[in-house]
Amino acid sequence: MWPGWTALVACPMRGIHSLIIVLLVVTCMQWPATAVIVIPNSNCFTFDNHSRLVDFTNLAGENFEYNEKGSVPSDLVVQFCKDVQRRSQAGYVDFGRFISSRSFLTASQPIDFIQTFQNGDLVHCENTFEKMGRTAQVNIICGQCPHKTCKGKQGCICSISYDELICRVVVELAIPCPKSGPRVFKGFSVGFHPRSSELVYNGLTQLGFEQLHHEFSFQSEQSQVSLYLSAVYSLSGLVGKPSFKVNPVKGLDVTLTGSGTNGAMPTTLSPTVLNVIWRCEIARSSPYEVNILIPVEGYDPVEFTLTKECGHIQEKESNPMRGWATFGIISCIFIILSSLLCCGGFIYKTRMEHQSGLYALPGMTILSALLDAVGGPSYLRADDHSGNHASQASWERVPGNSQAAGAIKDRRYGSM
């Protein structure tokens, strides 16, 4: 028995298990352990001053009431990320609705965030800007109110203020804010067209491309997918070269090409192209996952998933440019050899056979004979003085004809 085999048999099973664990750890270290930055399930989110994602989805729809004391008692109710209402015995007055995440802004201290509400009731507020009706602004303070303590755990309204026509209300709201999440590369988009963002919008991976989804899978017949990357011009230099990982590892051949793979800067005016070329080598019932990761300097990487159905095996396509390249190489060799042979033949006929002009070129004798056989007599050579050609004979007979014509003329009219 070999000495190495004896040592392997004598090795305890615990050592083998440790070796397997080490190999798995090294394999996992090849791919960065990062979570996909997915767009939240609601539009109730924003970014802090450091571009970190702050998700308020858990507070969406939460009611915060403020009792107004006066001649007509009323309550101001803020439905977080929904609307602002003033409720009284006379009815409800709407001060606007929360439209999208663009209405959730970052502010400066002592205010942390601002929510804007638009398109409220228009009664008695017809002269507002662009007839937008009543509007509201909610200034969010993370923590407690400056001058009082909230009773509930969810926070409270610190104060409110109206304008003269009661067409706009400013609310100061104190709530426990969630922790900031990953740092998002805002302004970065990935789509199937230069101006689209189906996969990534504003640095956030869209739903359907964060993990495996059968309804978002590409069919077996589609051998290539082109993705367009764009970013803000001032930050486009931070985008790195993409990498990918296939799950399962074997069965799908994937190659990334295009300007997006060589470090070109993606901008909104000139997006870079990332071509995903894939070919099914092993057919399987469930689709393959292709996780593409795009690193961004100073930010969390952008990651999304493409899925590929492989109902049958795809044959490897031949490169159509390879035939043209071969034809070009053969053509260049033929032109060079023809030029060398032509020059060599010209020098040989000039020096050895003492020929000159076109007849010194190789093949001109054969070409001249061929033209004589097809189109009749050819041109005279400069050194050829033998033979009476038809043109020369007809030319020489012209004077005789002229003399005969003169004699006939003299006999007809007589002479003086």
HELIX and SHEET records of a PDB file:
HELIX    1   1 PRO A    3  ALA A   10  1                                   8    
HELIX    2   2 MET A   13  MET A   29  1                                  17    
HELIX    3   3 THR A   57  LEU A   59  5                                   3    
HELIX    4   4 SER A  101  SER A  103  5                                   3    
HELIX    5   5 PHE A  129  LYS A  131  5                                   3    
HELIX    6   6 HIS A  214  PHE A  216  5                                   3    
HELIX    7   7 TYR A  233  LEU A  238  5                                   6    
HELIX    8   8 SER A  259  THR A  261  5                                   3    
HELIX    9   9 PRO A  320  ARG A  351  1                                  32    
HELIX   10  10 GLY A  357  ALA A  360  5                                   4    
HELIX   11  11 MET A  364  GLY A  375  1                                  12    
HELIX   12  12 ALA A  390  GLU A  396  1                                   7    
HELIX   13  13 VAL A  398  TYR A  413  1                                  16    
SHEET    1   A 2 PHE A  45  PHE A  47  0                                        
SHEET    2   A 2 LEU A  53  ASP A  55 -1                                        
SHEET    1   B 4 ASN A  63  GLU A  68  0                                        
SHEET    2   B 4 SER A  74  GLN A  79 -1                                        
SHEET    3   B 4 ASP A  83  SER A  88 -1                                        
SHEET    4   B 4 GLY A  91  ARG A  97 -1                                        
SHEET    1   C 5 PHE A 104  THR A 106  0                                        
SHEET    2   C 5 PHE A 113  PHE A 117 -1                                        
SHEET    3   C 5 THR A 135  CYS A 142 -1                                        
SHEET    4   C 5 ARG A 168  ILE A 175  1                                        
SHEET    5   C 5 CYS A 156  TYR A 162 -1                                        
SHEET    1   D 4 SER A 189  GLY A 191  0                                        
SHEET    2   D 4 GLN A 224  SER A 230 -1                                        
SHEET    3   D 4 THR A 272  CYS A 280 -1                                        
SHEET    4   D 4 LEU A 252  THR A 257 -1                                        
SHEET    1   E 2 VAL A 200  TYR A 201  0                                        
SHEET    2   E 2 LEU A 204  THR A 205 -1                                        
SHEET    1   F 3 SER A 243  ASN A 247  0                                        
SHEET    2   F 3 TYR A 288  ILE A 294 -1                                        
SHEET    3   F 3 VAL A 302  LYS A 308 -1                                        
END                                                                             
